Each structure stands twice: as C-alpha cells, then as structure tokens.
C-alpha cells in the first residue's frame, strides 16, 4: 500500500514538474521571438532616422536637367488595407559617409509584408542592391509634419525643401496584439533649394 501511495505521489510531482518545465520553455521561446522582432524594428527605425537626418535636397550626381535632382519623396500606399508607405531620398550614408540614393518600400510575399531597402551608391560601379530590413510586419507608414498637420505624401521637387519632421511607424503582431513602434527624424544637412 505504501509503495502505491509513493508511486501516486511521485506521478503527481513529476506531472507538476513536467507541466512547469514546458510552460517555462514556451514562455522563453515566445520572449525570444518577440524580443527579436522588437530589436529588428528598433534597429530599422534607427537606421532610417540616421539616413533621414543626413538627407540632401540636391542629388549632386544627377544632371542639371534630371527629374530626380531633388530627392526626398514619400508616397502613401497600402497593400490589401495595410499601410505600405515608400520613401526615396538622397543622403549621406551613415556607413562610410558616401552619398547614396536610398529607397524604402513594402513588398508582399505570400500574404506577409516585408520592409525592403534599396541602396544605389553614387560613386560605386557595383550598382544597387536590395535587402529585406524586416519580415512579417503588419504595416509601414511615413508621415510628414506640414503646416502643423501630419500628411502621408511629400515631394521635394514640388515643395523645394526637405520636411521639418518625419514620423516613421512600423507595426507588427505580438501574439494577436498589434504593436506600433515610432521614430521621429529631422533632416539636418540640406534644407532648401
């Protein structure tokens, strides 16, 4: 009888330990996945902020009569109802101090959105390259503060200047909760034509 009671007690204790172990394991895996998404998003926002702060109004490599001579353009778009802004700018690269033409845009891939970046170095013969900044996002939006209102479209060739403040938003899913991280940037290098 005592052996049966000990086996029953051992089974209950092992069941509790087993359940606790796997609960902790699931929580750890979830935390690692979510913290990685937060880190990727913060890193992408920081890179974009630095590039916007180094934006130039005039593309020094473009011919005088080129349409892209001024280059800070934001377009308000969506993909199946999810925000998918795009940004084209000429800026000093935060890596190496060269002038690059940079584009950020959202691409749909098998129902999921990816934030992409294309860089075209102005003095390199390598040509442009495109990389995925963040996969599996819910939305990417860029807003410009113009006349004390946030607008989703900006074309420097029409305005003749860089925006004063740019708000960058990236949204992603965290276990059913939509998380939105925001960064503000102020172009500091070139201001007006």
N, C-alpha and C positions, 0 to 999 in steps of 0.2 A: 504494500500500500504506500509506504514512504517513497519507494522508487517511482511509482506512478505519479505521486504528487510532485516530486522533484522534476520529473520529465515535463509535467504540465507547466510548472513554474518556469523551467528553462525555455520551453517553447514560447511562453508569453514574453519573457525577457528578450529572447532572440528576435521575435516578431517586432517588438518595440525598437530594438537597435537597428534592425533591417529597415524599418519604415523611416526612422530618423536619418539614417545614413543616406537613403535615396532622396529624401526631401532636401537635405543639405546639398547633395550633388546636383539636383535640379536647380536649386536656387543659385548655386555657384555658376552653373552653365548659363543661366539667364542673365546673371550680373555681368559675366564676361562678354556676352553678346551685346547687351545694352550699353555697357561702358565703352566697347569698341565703336559702336555707332555714334555715341556722343563725342568720342575722341576724333573720329573721322570728320564729323560735321564741324566741330570747333576748328580743326586744322584747315579744312577747306575754306571756312569763313575767314580765318586769319590770313590765308594766302590771298584771297580775293581783296580783303581790306588793304593789304600792303600794296597790291598792284593798282588798286584804285587811287591810293594816296600818291603813287608815283605816275599817275596818268598825265599824258601830254595832250594838249589840244591839237597841236600840229604834228603830223607824221613827217619827220624830217627826211624820210627816204622816198616819199611819194612825189611824183612830178607836180609842178605848179598847177596844172590843169586837171589833176586827178580828182575823181569824186570822193575818194577816201582820204583826202588831205586832212580833213578834220575827222577825228575818230574817237568818239565816245557815244555809243549808240545803245539804247536799251529798248527792247521790244517786249510788250506784254502779250504773252501767249498762254494757251492751255492745251493739254493733251487729255482728252476724254474727261473734261471738267476739273482736271488737276493743274495747278499753276505750273507754268513751264517758261518763265522769262528767259530772255537771252541778252547777253552783253558782249559788245565788241569794243575794244579800246586799244590804244597805243600807250604803252607805259614802259618805264624803266623796270627791268626785271629785278625782283628782289634777290635773285641769284645771279651775281656777276655784273650787275649794273648796266647791262646792254638794253637797247630799245627793242621791244618785241611788240608784235601785233597779237593780241590775245582775245580769244572768243570763249565764252561760257554758254552752254546750251544744254537742253534736256533732250535725251533720246529715250524712246520707248523700246523695251526689249522684253518680249514675251509677257506683256502686261505689267511689267515693272519699269519704273523710271530710273534713269541713271543721269547724274550730273557729269557732263563731259567738258573737257578743256582742250582747245587747240591753240598751239603757240607757233607763230611764224617769226623766227629771228630775223632782224633786219640786216644783219651783216654776215649771216652764215649761208653757206652754199648747200647745207643739208636739207633745206626745205622745212615744211611744217610737220608737226607731229601732234597726234591726238591721244589723250589719256582719259580714262574714267576716274573722276575725282571721288564720287560716292555712288554706290549701287543701292538699289531698293529704297528710294526716297518717295515720299508722298507728294512733294511739291517744292518748287524753287521759284522765288519771286524777288524782283528787284524794284525798288521804289525810289523816286527822286523827290526831294522836297523842293517845290517850285511855288512861289507866292504863298507860302505857308500852307500848302496842300501837298499830299503825297500823290504823285502821278506815276503811272506804270510805263510811260514811253518817254524817251528823250533822244533827240538827235542833235549832236553838237553843230552840224552844218546848218541847221535851222536856227539854233539859239545863239551860235557864235561864242559859246563858252562852255566850260565844264560845270557840272552841277555843284551846288554848295554842299549838300549832304546826300549820301546814298545809303539806303537801308536794304540789307541783304537778309533774306529769310530762307531757311531750309527746314522742311517738315519731314518727319519720318514716324514710323509706327513703333510704339513701345508696348507690346502685349495688349493691343487694342486701344491704346491711348495715343492720340495724335500729338506729337511733340514738335514745337516750333522754336528753333534757335535763331537769334537775330544778331546781326553785327552792323554797326554804323561806320561809314568811311567818309572822309573828307579829302577830295583831291587837293594836293598841296603844291604840285610842281608848276603846271601851266594853268592859267585861269581864263584868259580871254584872248581873242584874236588880235 
